[in-house]
Amino acid sequence: MVNAAYRFLRSLPTWALWAIVFLWSLPTLGILVNGLRPRDGQRSTGWWTVLGDERGLTLENYRTVVEASSTTNLFDAMLNTFAVTIPATVIPIAIAAFAAYAFAWIDFPGRKGLFIATVSLLAIPLQVALIPLLQLYVSGAHLTLPILNKTITLIPDLDLAGTTTAVWLTHAGFALPFAIFLLHNYLSQLPGDLFEAARIDGADHFTIFWRLVLPLSVPVLAAFGIFQFLWTWNDFLIANTMAGSNPDALVMTIRIANLAGDFGRNEHLLPAAAFVQVAVPLAVFFGLQRHFVRGLLAGSVKG
């Protein structure tokens, strides 16, 4: 009797975890089921009554949102989202990996101060920089010298407003401080004897970085990649600010927000469109989940 009670108490955390997973998954299940229901069914009853609903299930909503010939399709918006998300994920990883290695293992003047300044950029709210960045993309940056009666162009007008390039540049810029911080904390914990042995064998910094650091950093790179991919894929604010005025550069979040149409005539398409939108992040997360927890803990805790 005592052993049975002990085994039951030990299993409680597992059952509690599965209960949390079930409750957390209910909204996603509801979106999936509602996307398979016709318009009248969605408006009259809840998704949990689907088994007793005479109207049944249909793929028409999913067909409508993915067909290229439909006026409500998400195909072009999905391509725009990939055009934003892929460079916004790959570029910060590439730059931050080099910078983190330099901060962790290369002794150069001003290293600590520069690292502190880089990490301090995490405190800058994203919202306060959007309009200045948009103005920079529209008209460039110029410095006026009244004494010399001269204007110096620091950054020319690149005509990036309303393009997907402006969106991923913004995402990449704001992701770099966090990426450098995360990767630095991971790389700084790698055994120094490994690098000393490589230097004795004649390896330079680039060889050490390419042959040793990158293979050992796959978990933390995957962890940051998941974070950045999910953040960029689900972003609405930056995309709407930088490219919302161009209908040819709309990403999926903006397209879904506009999908209901006038007077909500297409609101029955929203669950199907939302599930299509969330399918790619789910696939990315489950594909890299074995690296996620290890990389997150190793890159976030310094000890």
Backbone as CSV, one residue per row, in Angstrom:
resi,resn,N_x,N_y,N_z,CA_x,CA_y,CA_z,C_x,C_y,C_z
1,MET,0.830,-1.204,0.000,0.000,0.000,0.000,0.866,1.256,0.000
2,VAL,1.896,1.208,0.826,2.793,2.358,0.907,3.539,2.545,-0.403
3,ASN,3.992,1.426,-0.988,4.709,1.519,-2.257,3.821,2.048,-3.370
4,ALA,2.563,1.635,-3.391,1.629,2.126,-4.408,1.407,3.626,-4.256
5,ALA,1.260,4.086,-3.017,1.072,5.519,-2.785,2.316,6.305,-3.190
6,TYR,3.484,5.712,-2.911,4.742,6.377,-3.275,4.884,6.499,-4.784
7,ARG,4.550,5.393,-5.505,4.629,5.443,-6.972,3.635,6.448,-7.553
8,PHE,2.465,6.536,-6.921,1.463,7.507,-7.387,1.960,8.937,-7.205
9,LEU,2.569,9.217,-6.047,3.070,10.572,-5.796,4.213,10.910,-6.751
10,ARG,5.058,9.908,-7.064,6.158,10.171,-7.980,5.663,10.435,-9.401
11,SER,4.521,9.849,-9.762,3.982,10.039,-11.112,3.170,11.321,-11.249
12,LEU,2.871,11.984,-10.136,2.056,13.201,-10.210,2.679,14.280,-11.098
13,PRO,3.990,14.588,-10.981,4.553,15.614,-11.877,4.391,15.266,-13.346
14,THR,4.527,13.981,-13.690,4.371,13.589,-15.093,2.945,13.810,-15.563
15,TRP,1.967,13.379,-14.749,0.572,13.591,-15.122,0.233,15.070,-15.179
16,ALA,0.788,15.852,-14.251,0.535,17.298,-14.279,1.110,17.925,-15.542
17,LEU,2.293,17.448,-15.970,2.900,17.960,-17.191,2.046,17.632,-18.407
18,TRP,1.560,16.393,-18.477,0.706,16.020,-19.596,-0.602,16.800,-19.587
19,ALA,-1.118,17.109,-18.409,-2.333,17.923,-18.327,-2.093,19.331,-18.859
20,ILE,-0.923,19.890,-18.540,-0.587,21.219,-19.049,-0.435,21.184,-20.564
21,VAL,0.220,20.125,-21.073,0.372,19.987,-22.525,-0.988,19.902,-23.197
22,PHE,-1.895,19.133,-22.615,-3.240,18.999,-23.198,-3.966,20.339,-23.222
23,LEU,-3.946,21.059,-22.089,-4.624,22.356,-22.040,-3.968,23.362,-22.998
24,TRP,-2.642,23.311,-23.101,-1.923,24.234,-23.986,-2.228,23.939,-25.451
25,SER,-2.528,22.686,-25.762,-2.783,22.297,-27.148,-4.232,22.516,-27.572
26,LEU,-5.124,22.750,-26.637,-6.539,22.907,-26.983,-6.797,24.036,-27.980
27,PRO,-6.213,25.254,-27.808,-6.469,26.303,-28.807,-6.029,25.917,-30.213
28,THR,-4.863,25.255,-30.327,-4.399,24.823,-31.653,-5.343,23.784,-32.242
29,LEU,-5.807,22.862,-31.408,-6.772,21.870,-31.881,-8.060,22.551,-32.327
30,GLY,-8.506,23.562,-31.570,-9.717,24.282,-31.949,-9.576,24.992,-33.283
31,ILE,-8.394,25.586,-33.529,-8.160,26.255,-34.815,-8.196,25.243,-35.954
32,LEU,-7.559,24.075,-35.731,-7.534,23.041,-36.774,-8.943,22.563,-37.105
33,VAL,-9.733,22.275,-36.072,-11.081,21.759,-36.297,-11.972,22.819,-36.929
34,ASN,-11.905,24.041,-36.431,-12.742,25.100,-36.999,-12.397,25.373,-38.452
35,GLY,-11.129,25.205,-38.813,-10.748,25.387,-40.203,-11.369,24.362,-41.123
36,LEU,-11.790,23.220,-40.556,-12.415,22.162,-41.341,-13.935,22.253,-41.353
37,ARG,-14.481,23.242,-40.686,-15.941,23.367,-40.588,-16.437,24.449,-41.547
38,PRO,-17.642,24.282,-42.080,-18.192,25.320,-42.956,-18.558,26.568,-42.179
39,ARG,-18.867,27.622,-42.923,-19.141,28.919,-42.309,-20.313,28.858,-41.337
40,ASP,-21.408,28.221,-41.718,-22.582,28.158,-40.840,-22.275,27.410,-39.553
41,GLY,-21.482,26.341,-39.673,-21.127,25.589,-38.482,-20.288,26.399,-37.512
42,GLN,-19.345,27.172,-38.024,-18.507,28.003,-37.160,-19.336,29.052,-36.428
43,ARG,-20.330,29.588,-37.086,-21.105,30.680,-36.497,-22.159,30.203,-35.510
44,SER,-22.588,28.957,-35.628,-23.718,28.496,-34.814,-23.292,27.714,-33.577
45,THR,-22.229,26.929,-33.659,-21.822,26.089,-32.533,-20.314,26.142,-32.351
46,GLY,-19.851,25.669,-31.179,-18.431,25.615,-30.880,-17.754,24.441,-31.576
47,TRP,-16.438,24.510,-31.676,-15.709,23.482,-32.396,-15.785,22.126,-31.720
48,TRP,-16.019,22.116,-30.380,-16.073,20.864,-29.649,-17.349,20.060,-29.947
49,THR,-18.297,20.654,-30.690,-19.524,19.938,-31.068,-19.414,19.332,-32.464
50,VAL,-18.219,19.248,-33.001,-18.049,18.830,-34.393,-18.509,17.392,-34.625
51,LEU,-18.351,16.528,-33.622,-18.723,15.127,-33.820,-20.223,14.947,-34.002
52,GLY,-21.010,15.822,-33.394,-22.458,15.714,-33.542,-23.043,16.685,-34.535
53,ASP,-22.207,17.365,-35.297,-22.680,18.355,-36.262,-23.001,17.676,-37.589
54,GLU,-24.239,17.836,-38.046,-24.663,17.206,-39.295,-23.980,17.818,-40.513
55,ARG,-23.474,19.029,-40.360,-22.848,19.694,-41.509,-21.505,19.060,-41.872
56,GLY,-20.900,18.330,-40.939,-19.675,17.595,-41.232,-18.456,18.490,-41.399
57,LEU,-17.410,17.914,-41.988,-16.142,18.604,-42.190,-15.893,18.809,-43.674
58,THR,-15.107,19.831,-43.997,-14.799,20.144,-45.381,-13.402,20.749,-45.471
59,LEU,-12.755,20.528,-46.608,-11.437,21.115,-46.865,-11.542,22.400,-47.678
60,GLU,-12.740,22.900,-47.860,-12.941,24.057,-48.723,-12.213,25.295,-48.197
61,ASN,-12.241,25.497,-46.881,-11.574,26.678,-46.317,-10.069,26.636,-46.577
62,TYR,-9.439,25.475,-46.359,-8.006,25.337,-46.615,-7.697,25.463,-48.102
63,ARG,-8.569,24.914,-48.921,-8.372,25.017,-50.367,-8.429,26.470,-50.819
64,THR,-9.323,27.228,-50.221,-9.489,28.631,-50.612,-8.272,29.471,-50.259
65,VAL,-7.700,29.228,-49.086,-6.595,30.090,-48.636,-5.262,29.706,-49.255
66,VAL,-5.141,28.531,-49.839,-3.854,28.133,-50.424,-3.861,28.137,-51.946
67,GLU,-5.035,28.191,-52.584,-5.073,28.202,-54.035,-4.561,29.534,-54.569
68,ALA,-3.648,29.468,-55.519,-3.068,30.684,-56.090,-4.083,31.487,-56.877
69,SER,-5.129,30.830,-57.374,-6.130,31.527,-58.175,-7.159,32.248,-57.336
70,SER,-7.156,31.996,-56.020,-8.147,32.627,-55.144,-7.712,34.026,-54.762
71,THR,-8.692,34.910,-54.580,-8.387,36.288,-54.173,-7.971,36.359,-52.711
72,THR,-8.216,35.306,-51.956,-7.858,35.288,-50.538,-6.682,34.359,-50.253
73,ASN,-5.911,33.991,-51.277,-4.848,33.007,-51.078,-3.690,33.578,-50.272
74,LEU,-2.988,32.662,-49.606,-1.842,33.037,-48.783,-0.515,32.670,-49.440
75,PHE,-0.555,32.194,-50.670,0.660,31.687,-51.304,1.722,32.772,-51.444
76,ASP,1.343,33.918,-52.040,2.309,35.007,-52.209,2.790,35.535,-50.866
77,ALA,1.855,35.638,-49.908,2.240,36.119,-48.579,3.197,35.150,-47.903
78,MET,3.017,33.842,-48.132,3.937,32.864,-47.554,5.330,33.008,-48.156
79,LEU,5.404,33.228,-49.471,6.704,33.443,-50.100,7.378,34.693,-49.541
80,ASN,6.610,35.769,-49.342,7.171,36.984,-48.742,7.653,36.726,-47.325
81,THR,6.919,35.907,-46.586,7.317,35.603,-45.214,8.620,34.818,-45.189
82,PHE,8.770,33.857,-46.109,10.038,33.138,-46.208,11.170,34.086,-46.614
83,ALA,10.866,35.033,-47.531,11.884,35.994,-47.975,12.341,36.893,-46.837
84,VAL,11.509,37.075,-45.834,11.874,37.879,-44.667,12.541,37.012,-43.603
85,THR,11.959,35.860,-43.326,12.376,35.054,-42.179,13.741,34.404,-42.376
86,ILE,14.004,33.896,-43.570,15.271,33.177,-43.787,16.481,34.094,-43.617
87,PRO,16.566,35.253,-44.319,17.740,36.115,-44.067,17.746,36.707,-42.666
88,ALA,16.569,36.972,-42.089,16.519,37.533,-40.735,16.967,36.526,-39.692
89,THR,17.017,35.259,-40.030,17.499,34.224,-39.111,18.957,33.861,-39.387
90,VAL,19.300,33.703,-40.655,20.647,33.240,-41.011,21.696,34.329,-40.791
91,ILE,21.394,35.562,-41.205,22.391,36.643,-41.121,22.787,36.953,-39.678
92,PRO,21.837,37.118,-38.725,22.275,37.348,-37.338,23.097,36.206,-36.766
93,ILE,22.746,34.957,-37.128,23.522,33.819,-36.630,24.957,33.897,-37.140
94,ALA,25.116,34.200,-38.428,26.454,34.247,-39.012,27.292,35.360,-38.394
95,ILE,26.740,36.552,-38.288,27.494,37.689,-37.739,27.750,37.503,-36.250
96,ALA,26.716,37.075,-35.516,26.853,36.945,-34.065,27.844,35.856,-33.684
97,ALA,27.938,34.807,-34.477,28.884,33.733,-34.156,30.318,34.247,-34.209
98,PHE,30.649,35.011,-35.248,31.990,35.597,-35.339,32.230,36.571,-34.186
99,ALA,31.239,37.450,-33.924,31.409,38.454,-32.871,31.526,37.808,-31.503
100,ALA,30.710,36.787,-31.232,30.755,36.128,-29.929,32.093,35.436,-29.706
101,TYR,32.626,34.819,-30.742,33.949,34.179,-30.608,35.028,35.223,-30.316
102,ALA,34.947,36.360,-30.996,35.927,37.417,-30.765,35.844,37.938,-29.339
103,PHE,34.618,38.189,-28.855,34.457,38.678,-27.485,34.903,37.643,-26.451
104,ALA,34.750,36.365,-26.752,35.035,35.324,-25.772,36.509,34.924,-25.743
105,TRP,37.183,34.904,-26.923,38.492,34.269,-26.973,39.572,35.098,-27.660
106,ILE,39.266,36.273,-28.121,40.300,37.126,-28.722,40.494,38.345,-27.825
107,ASP,41.699,38.554,-27.380,42.006,39.677,-26.495,42.391,40.886,-27.341
108,PHE,41.499,41.878,-27.387,41.783,43.100,-28.141,41.389,44.305,-27.289
109,PRO,41.976,45.462,-27.542,41.690,46.641,-26.715,40.206,47.025,-26.773
110,GLY,39.657,47.324,-25.599,38.268,47.756,-25.516,37.259,46.644,-25.627
111,ARG,37.687,45.401,-25.440,36.780,44.272,-25.629,35.621,44.299,-24.635
112,LYS,35.914,44.511,-23.353,34.853,44.493,-22.350,33.874,45.639,-22.542
113,GLY,34.414,46.826,-22.814,33.526,47.971,-23.012,32.629,47.811,-24.231
114,LEU,33.197,47.286,-25.300,32.407,47.079,-26.503,31.347,46.007,-26.287
115,PHE,31.686,44.970,-25.525,30.698,43.926,-25.245,29.568,44.473,-24.383
116,ILE,29.904,45.275,-23.381,28.867,45.883,-22.536,27.966,46.797,-23.366
117,ALA,28.568,47.570,-24.262,27.765,48.452,-25.120,26.844,47.644,-26.029
118,THR,27.339,46.517,-26.532,26.510,45.672,-27.399,25.335,45.085,-26.641
119,VAL,25.600,44.563,-25.442,24.527,43.974,-24.641,23.538,45.051,-24.188
120,SER,24.024,46.274,-23.976,23.136,47.362,-23.560,22.077,47.683,-24.610
121,LEU,22.346,47.334,-25.853,21.356,47.577,-26.907,20.092,46.765,-26.712
122,LEU,20.158,45.722,-25.873,18.960,44.940,-25.571,17.908,45.774,-24.856
123,ALA,18.348,46.854,-24.198,17.423,47.676,-23.430,16.660,48.673,-24.299
124,ILE,17.033,48.816,-25.557,16.358,49.777,-26.439,15.035,49.174,-26.906
125,PRO,13.914,49.823,-26.610,12.621,49.288,-27.065,12.523,49.318,-28.586
126,LEU,12.027,48.266,-29.127,11.889,48.158,-30.577,10.967,49.244,-31.124
127,GLN,9.911,49.549,-30.379,8.899,50.464,-30.900,9.420,51.879,-31.120
128,VAL,10.375,52.318,-30.300,10.842,53.696,-30.421,11.777,53.883,-31.609
129,ALA,12.266,52.782,-32.179,13.221,52.881,-33.286,12.579,52.663,-34.648
130,LEU,11.322,52.242,-34.695,10.723,51.890,-35.975,10.584,53.088,-36.905
131,ILE,10.041,54.190,-36.396,9.832,55.369,-37.249,11.159,55.972,-37.701
132,PRO,12.149,56.160,-36.795,13.457,56.626,-37.295,14.070,55.698,-38.340
133,LEU,13.925,54.394,-38.168,14.451,53.465,-39.168,13.703,53.600,-40.491
134,LEU,12.399,53.784,-40.416,11.619,53.950,-41.645,12.043,55.219,-42.377
135,GLN,12.280,56.296,-41.631,12.775,57.530,-42.246,14.151,57.314,-42.859
136,LEU,14.974,56.499,-42.202,16.303,56.191,-42.748,16.182,55.425,-44.060
137,TYR,15.247,54.487,-44.119,15.052,53.730,-45.347,14.495,54.592,-46.471
138,VAL,13.724,55.626,-46.106,13.082,56.470,-47.122,14.039,57.525,-47.660
139,SER,14.716,58.240,-46.760,15.506,59.398,-47.190,16.983,59.311,-46.839
140,GLY,17.435,58.229,-46.239,18.834,58.114,-45.870,19.162,58.931,-44.629
141,ALA,20.448,59.121,-44.378,20.908,59.900,-43.229,21.887,60.966,-43.704
142,HIS,21.653,62.193,-43.275,22.474,63.320,-43.723,22.869,64.170,-42.519
143,LEU,24.075,64.695,-42.549,24.590,65.549,-41.487,24.817,66.950,-42.054
144,THR,24.134,67.930,-41.476,24.238,69.319,-41.939,25.245,70.075,-41.082
145,LEU,26.195,70.729,-41.740,27.205,71.537,-41.061,26.936,73.004,-41.387
146,PRO,26.244,73.746,-40.491,25.891,75.140,-40.789,27.105,76.036,-40.993
147,ILE,28.176,75.752,-40.241,29.358,76.611,-40.339,29.951,76.550,-41.741
148,LEU,30.008,75.347,-42.286,30.573,75.165,-43.626,29.517,75.271,-44.713
149,ASN,28.250,75.443,-44.281,27.149,75.500,-45.245,27.191,74.290,-46.188
150,LYS,27.296,73.115,-45.541,27.467,71.896,-46.318,26.715,70.746,-45.654
151,THR,26.206,69.855,-46.463,25.492,68.675,-45.982,26.242,67.423,-46.415
152,ILE,26.561,66.590,-45.427,27.288,65.352,-45.690,26.309,64.184,-45.647
153,THR,26.326,63.369,-46.662,25.463,62.196,-46.716,26.152,61.020,-46.034
154,LEU,25.604,60.595,-44.913,26.155,59.462,-44.179,25.661,58.137,-44.768
155,ILE,24.360,58.086,-45.029,23.753,56.894,-45.640,22.859,57.381,-46.773
156,PRO,23.082,56.934,-47.989,22.254,57.415,-49.105,20.845,56.846,-49.037
157,ASP,19.958,57.427,-49.820,18.594,56.932,-49.917,18.608,55.605,-50.667
158,LEU,18.301,54.527,-49.955,18.329,53.193,-50.540,16.964,52.754,-51.070
159,ASP,15.959,53.573,-50.870,14.612,53.286,-51.375,14.148,51.900,-50.933
160,LEU,14.229,51.652,-49.623,13.859,50.340,-49.090,12.456,50.300,-48.493
161,ALA,11.835,51.446,-48.330,10.505,51.471,-47.725,9.525,50.690,-48.585
162,GLY,8.703,49.883,-47.912,7.714,49.097,-48.627,8.260,47.828,-49.255
163,THR,9.431,47.374,-48.820,10.035,46.159,-49.369,10.283,45.148,-48.251
164,THR,10.401,43.889,-48.644,10.725,42.857,-47.658,12.151,43.021,-47.129
165,THR,13.016,43.659,-47.908,14.387,43.901,-47.444,14.402,44.758,-46.197
166,ALA,13.560,45.791,-46.162,13.488,46.652,-44.983,13.031,45.869,-43.760
167,VAL,12.156,44.892,-43.965,11.637,44.111,-42.844,12.732,43.212,-42.265
168,TRP,13.425,42.462,-43.143,14.423,41.552,-42.577,15.659,42.287,-42.086
169,LEU,15.997,43.432,-42.659,17.101,44.222,-42.116,16.797,44.670,-40.687
170,THR,15.570,45.105,-40.453,15.175,45.538,-39.110,15.218,44.374,-38.138
171,HIS,14.688,43.247,-38.533,14.711,42.071,-37.662,16.144,41.640,-37.368
172,ALA,16.981,41.627,-38.387,18.367,41.205,-38.192,19.103,42.148,-37.251
173,GLY,18.883,43.446,-37.413,19.557,44.418,-36.562,19.169,44.289,-35.104
174,PHE,17.899,44.102,-34.840,17.461,43.994,-33.451,17.749,42.626,-32.850
175,ALA,18.018,41.627,-33.675,18.338,40.297,-33.154,19.807,40.161,-32.783
176,LEU,20.670,40.983,-33.352,22.110,40.815,-33.148,22.547,40.932,-31.682
177,PRO,22.108,41.937,-30.914,22.582,42.009,-29.519,22.242,40.763,-28.713
178,PHE,21.004,40.277,-28.847,20.634,39.061,-28.108,21.421,37.862,-28.592
179,ALA,21.625,37.755,-29.901,22.372,36.624,-30.450,23.812,36.638,-29.947
180,ILE,24.441,37.797,-29.954,25.823,37.900,-29.474,25.908,37.544,-27.996
181,PHE,24.970,38.040,-27.203,24.956,37.732,-25.772,24.781,36.235,-25.528
182,LEU,23.821,35.629,-26.216,23.548,34.202,-26.029,24.740,33.350,-26.447
183,LEU,25.292,33.636,-27.617,26.405,32.842,-28.124,27.671,33.073,-27.315
184,HIS,27.895,34.308,-26.873,29.088,34.599,-26.064,29.077,33.796,-24.773
185,ASN,27.934,33.751,-24.089,27.869,33.008,-22.836,28.116,31.517,-23.055
186,TYR,27.738,31.013,-24.203,27.988,29.601,-24.506,29.452,29.367,-24.857
187,LEU,29.984,30.199,-25.766,31.354,29.991,-26.229,32.370,30.214,-25.116
188,SER,32.078,31.128,-24.208,33.028,31.406,-23.133,33.171,30.237,-22.173
189,GLN,32.223,29.287,-22.191,32.295,28.126,-21.306,32.982,26.927,-21.957
190,LEU,33.358,27.045,-23.211,34.079,25.952,-23.852,35.463,25.817,-23.221
191,PRO,36.006,24.622,-23.147,37.311,24.427,-22.478,38.439,25.156,-23.199
192,GLY,39.161,25.984,-22.448,40.264,26.734,-23.028,41.412,25.858,-23.480
193,ASP,41.586,24.691,-22.821,42.674,23.792,-23.208,42.516,23.330,-24.653
194,LEU,41.273,23.234,-25.107,41.028,22.805,-26.482,41.590,23.817,-27.475
195,PHE,41.414,25.096,-27.171,41.921,26.142,-28.055,43.436,26.258,-27.965
196,GLU,43.977,26.062,-26.766,45.424,26.104,-26.604,46.090,24.992,-27.412
197,ALA,45.493,23.807,-27.381,46.051,22.689,-28.144,45.990,22.979,-29.648
198,ALA,44.913,23.613,-30.079,44.793,23.949,-31.497,45.832,24.989,-31.902
199,ARG,46.089,25.959,-31.031,47.085,26.990,-31.356,48.484,26.378,-31.399
200,ILE,48.761,25.435,-30.491,50.072,24.772,-30.508,50.275,24.016,-31.818
201,ASP,49.183,23.478,-32.348,49.261,22.756,-33.626,49.303,23.688,-34.829
202,GLY,49.297,25.004,-34.573,49.437,25.964,-35.652,48.141,26.494,-36.227
203,ALA,47.002,26.242,-35.594,45.720,26.720,-36.101,45.546,28.202,-35.791
204,ASP,45.056,28.950,-36.772,44.752,30.355,-36.515,43.312,30.466,-36.017
205,HIS,42.866,31.735,-35.769,41.546,31.934,-35.192,40.436,31.443,-36.127
206,PHE,40.594,31.684,-37.410,39.536,31.256,-38.322,39.425,29.734,-38.360
207,THR,40.560,29.039,-38.349,40.537,27.575,-38.345,39.906,27.045,-37.068
208,ILE,40.259,27.660,-35.941,39.666,27.248,-34.669,38.157,27.464,-34.688
209,PHE,37.751,28.626,-35.205,36.323,28.931,-35.259,35.587,27.949,-36.157
210,TRP,36.156,27.674,-37.323,35.460,26.850,-38.315,35.486,25.364,-37.962
211,ARG,36.621,24.891,-37.442,36.775,23.451,-37.206,36.352,23.022,-35.802
212,LEU,36.417,23.943,-34.819,36.111,23.564,-33.435,34.846,24.228,-32.907
213,VAL,34.789,25.555,-33.034,33.702,26.301,-32.386,32.353,25.984,-33.010
214,LEU,32.266,26.050,-34.324,30.976,25.817,-34.972,30.408,24.425,-34.690
215,PRO,31.181,23.350,-34.842,30.605,22.026,-34.513,30.151,21.905,-33.064
216,LEU,30.870,22.555,-32.151,30.490,22.478,-30.741,29.316,23.393,-30.394
217,SER,28.991,24.325,-31.282,27.966,25.323,-30.983,26.622,25.041,-31.645
218,VAL,26.471,23.870,-32.228,25.214,23.554,-32.922,23.999,23.698,-32.011
219,PRO,24.017,23.231,-30.744,22.817,23.379,-29.899,22.402,24.829,-29.675
220,VAL,23.359,25.693,-29.351,22.990,27.079,-29.077,22.603,27.815,-30.358
221,LEU,23.226,27.467,-31.471,22.831,28.058,-32.749,21.407,27.653,-33.105
222,ALA,21.072,26.387,-32.851,19.712,25.926,-33.118,18.712,26.599,-32.191
223,ALA,19.088,26.793,-30.928,18.183,27.446,-29.979,17.883,28.878,-30.412
224,PHE,18.915,29.617,-30.764,18.673,30.986,-31.223,17.921,30.987,-32.550
225,GLY,18.260,30.044,-33.437,17.565,29.982,-34.711,16.080,29.772,-34.541
226,ILE,15.687,28.927,-33.589,14.267,28.709,-33.320,13.622,29.987,-32.811
227,PHE,14.265,30.624,-31.837,13.728,31.876,-31.300,13.530,32.912,-32.408
228,GLN,14.554,33.124,-33.194,14.506,34.167,-34.208,13.512,33.822,-35.310
229,PHE,13.479,32.566,-35.706,12.538,32.159,-36.759,11.106,32.364,-36.305
230,LEU,10.781,31.935,-35.089,9.416,32.088,-34.583,9.048,33.559,-34.445
231,TRP,9.985,34.359,-33.921,9.702,35.779,-33.730,9.464,36.473,-35.062
232,THR,10.297,36.202,-36.032,10.161,36.859,-37.328,8.939,36.353,-38.080
233,TRP,8.697,35.054,-38.058,7.565,34.489,-38.781,6.234,35.026,-38.243
234,ASN,6.133,35.223,-36.938,4.885,35.663,-36.317,4.793,37.171,-36.150
235,ASP,5.773,37.908,-36.625,5.779,39.357,-36.425,4.714,40.046,-37.273
236,PHE,4.096,41.042,-36.666,3.125,41.878,-37.370,3.559,43.340,-37.381
237,LEU,4.088,43.811,-36.254,4.376,45.240,-36.095,5.435,45.720,-37.078
238,ILE,6.584,45.057,-37.120,7.671,45.500,-37.995,7.264,45.384,-39.458
239,ALA,6.651,44.264,-39.811,6.242,44.071,-41.206,5.211,45.108,-41.631
240,ASN,4.281,45.413,-40.744,3.249,46.395,-41.086,3.826,47.798,-41.198
241,THR,4.839,48.101,-40.378,5.448,49.437,-40.419,6.334,49.605,-41.643
242,MET,7.126,48.608,-41.956,8.118,48.728,-43.017,7.580,48.411,-44.410
243,ALA,6.599,47.515,-44.499,6.138,47.082,-45.827,4.629,47.060,-45.963
244,GLY,3.913,47.571,-44.969,2.463,47.489,-44.999,1.808,48.285,-46.102
245,SER,2.508,49.280,-46.658,1.929,50.095,-47.718,2.049,49.465,-49.100
246,ASN,2.809,48.392,-49.216,3.017,47.728,-50.507,2.265,46.402,-50.524
247,PRO,1.208,46.266,-51.299,0.441,45.006,-51.304,1.237,43.818,-51.823
248,ASP,2.301,44.065,-52.574,3.112,42.965,-53.102,4.145,42.461,-52.111
249,ALA,4.288,43.130,-50.964,5.284,42.733,-49.969,4.642,42.311,-48.649
250,LEU,3.351,42.043,-48.643,2.668,41.671,-47.414,3.084,40.278,-46.968
251,VAL,3.345,40.134,-45.672,3.651,38.826,-45.102,2.358,38.194,-44.597
252,MET,2.458,36.962,-44.095,1.253,36.207,-43.761,0.456,36.828,-42.626
253,THR,1.133,37.382,-41.626,0.397,37.952,-40.501,-0.476,39.124,-40.940
254,ILE,0.045,39.960,-41.818,-0.749,41.087,-42.321,-1.859,40.578,-43.233
255,ARG,-1.538,39.605,-44.073,-2.546,39.061,-44.988,-3.687,38.427,-44.218
256,ILE,-3.388,37.707,-43.143,-4.440,37.086,-42.344,-5.270,38.139,-41.632
257,ALA,-4.612,39.192,-41.139,-5.352,40.261,-40.471,-6.336,40.935,-41.420
258,ASN,-6.006,40.985,-42.706,-6.890,41.602,-43.697,-7.821,40.603,-44.372
259,LEU,-7.749,39.345,-43.940,-8.450,38.289,-44.659,-9.957,38.325,-44.467
260,ALA,-10.410,38.803,-43.325,-11.852,38.782,-43.045,-12.646,39.606,-44.042
261,GLY,-12.017,40.631,-44.609,-12.698,41.434,-45.619,-13.689,42.414,-45.020
262,ASP,-14.396,43.102,-45.900,-15.386,44.076,-45.442,-16.539,43.364,-44.744
263,PHE,-16.948,43.895,-43.580,-18.090,43.391,-42.818,-17.909,41.918,-42.406
264,GLY,-16.670,41.429,-42.383,-16.407,40.072,-41.925,-16.942,38.984,-42.814
265,ARG,-17.009,39.226,-44.091,-17.588,38.232,-45.008,-16.744,36.973,-45.109
266,ASN,-15.440,37.084,-44.879,-14.557,35.921,-44.997,-13.995,35.475,-43.659
267,GLU,-14.695,35.790,-42.594,-14.159,35.451,-41.271,-14.055,33.941,-41.059
268,HIS,-14.839,33.150,-41.792,-14.770,31.699,-41.646,-13.446,31.129,-42.178
269,LEU,-12.682,31.941,-42.931,-11.395,31.502,-43.453,-10.255,31.721,-42.459
270,LEU,-10.500,32.498,-41.415,-9.420,32.845,-40.483,-8.840,31.627,-39.767
271,PRO,-9.640,30.674,-39.252,-9.014,29.509,-38.598,-8.119,28.707,-39.542
272,ALA,-8.575,28.479,-40.777,-7.758,27.732,-41.729,-6.472,28.483,-42.045
273,ALA,-6.572,29.788,-42.264,-5.382,30.583,-42.569,-4.424,30.602,-41.386
274,ALA,-4.959,30.703,-40.170,-4.099,30.720,-38.982,-3.366,29.403,-38.809
275,PHE,-4.035,28.286,-39.095,-3.359,26.989,-38.952,-2.294,26.804,-40.025
276,VAL,-2.561,27.278,-41.228,-1.537,27.226,-42.277,-0.326,28.055,-41.860
277,GLN,-0.593,29.200,-41.250,0.492,30.085,-40.841,1.337,29.476,-39.733
278,VAL,0.697,28.734,-38.821,1.423,28.183,-37.679,2.078,26.847,-37.996
279,ALA,1.743,26.230,-39.122,2.269,24.904,-39.441,3.782,24.927,-39.636
280,VAL,4.301,25.956,-40.306,5.748,26.023,-40.569,6.551,26.202,-39.279
281,PRO,6.193,27.138,-38.377,6.936,27.219,-37.110,6.887,25.934,-36.296
282,LEU,5.748,25.240,-36.311,5.667,23.969,-35.591,6.643,22.947,-36.175
283,ALA,6.717,22.894,-37.496,7.639,21.955,-38.138,9.086,22.299,-37.798
284,VAL,9.426,23.593,-37.793,10.793,24.009,-37.456,11.124,23.662,-36.012
285,PHE,10.180,23.917,-35.111,10.436,23.649,-33.701,10.630,22.162,-33.446
286,PHE,9.731,21.326,-33.963,9.853,19.894,-33.715,11.067,19.304,-34.424
287,GLY,11.469,19.905,-35.536,12.642,19.419,-36.222,13.935,19.713,-35.475
288,LEU,13.961,20.787,-34.682,15.185,21.177,-33.971,15.053,21.066,-32.460
289,GLN,13.988,20.439,-31.966,13.721,20.448,-30.532,14.801,19.733,-29.724
290,ARG,15.480,18.754,-30.319,16.497,18.033,-29.544,17.680,18.925,-29.195
291,HIS,17.865,20.020,-29.944,18.939,20.962,-29.625,18.444,22.112,-28.745
292,PHE,17.124,22.274,-28.642,16.583,23.517,-28.099,16.907,23.696,-26.617
293,VAL,16.509,22.724,-25.779,16.690,22.879,-24.334,18.162,22.936,-23.964
294,ARG,18.962,22.063,-24.565,20.395,22.049,-24.267,21.050,23.370,-24.640
295,GLY,20.745,23.872,-25.830,21.339,25.132,-26.261,20.851,26.308,-25.460
296,LEU,19.558,26.302,-25.089,19.005,27.411,-24.315,19.639,27.499,-22.932
297,LEU,19.747,26.372,-22.248,20.327,26.369,-20.907,21.815,26.692,-20.939
298,ALA,22.523,26.105,-21.903,23.967,26.332,-21.970,24.287,27.760,-22.354
299,GLY,23.440,28.409,-23.149,23.736,29.761,-23.603,23.218,30.841,-22.695
300,SER,22.339,30.467,-21.760,21.707,31.478,-20.934,22.223,31.487,-19.506
301,VAL,22.881,30.422,-19.078,23.351,30.325,-17.700,24.865,30.240,-17.718
302,LYS,25.483,31.165,-17.035,26.953,31.182,-16.979,27.363,30.771,-15.571
303,GLY,28.157,29.738,-15.479,28.516,29.281,-14.153,29.791,28.444,-14.174
